[in-house]
Amino acid sequence: MPDTEFEHNQQNSNQEQHSVKALQVAIGKQVRTHRKRLNMTVAMLAKQSQLSSGMLSKIENGQTSPSLATLTSLANALHVPVTSFFRSYEEQRDVTFIKAGEGLPIERRGSGAGHQYQLLGHTIGKPYVIEPYLITISDQSEVFPVFQHAGMEFIYMLEGRVSYRHANKIYTLEPGDTLFFDAESSHGPDEIEKLPCRYLSIIISEAISG
């Protein structure tokens, strides 16, 4: 357990250092952009902002973190607001890119021959869980599984036609149709009316804390 805690702290430290470095680089790029827009040399801007040329070069190259006082001096010399230095900075966010047909195959009740579930992404470290699935049904089945789980679910029909049951009601879904419902009620395909059948299923639920 101590090793795991140490590794976790080390990972957080590395992430913080990466974030600080990214901010330094973003600020430097903006300072250089504004300076060149005014046709100013490094020496000219350094003189007007009361900095050394060496310090200004470090700032423009993302090699140091300028203080707020330094940023204010630079902003005054460049005739821009201090906030303009942060415009190109964007914190790294979770992102998942899946090429067509490369979603992660998932074994769920009802999956098997002719029934394919592909997970297209997942959330990390959030107070909620979002699971987008691409569901493909290429074979008829006499009996479909009934699902019931926590959260909400959103379905967007892509291809085919399906009668979809939610609680005691049945909805006919065709391409472009959507269905948004409380997933704690029983739900699932009732009858496949046109093959192949493909739809997006997005499940949103509260994360279970460990």
Buried (B, 14 or more C-beta within 10 A) or exposed (E): EEEEEEEEEEEEEEEEEEEEEBBBBBBBBBBBBBBEEEEBEBEBBBBBBEBEBEBBBBBBEBEBBBEEEBBBBBBEBBEBEEEBBBEEBEEEEEEEEBEEEEBEEEEBEBBEEBBBBBBBBEBEEEEEBBBBBBBBBBEEBEEBEEBEEEBEBBBBBBBBBBBBBBEEEEBEBEEEBEBEBEBBBEBBBBBBBEBEBBBBBBBBBEEEEE
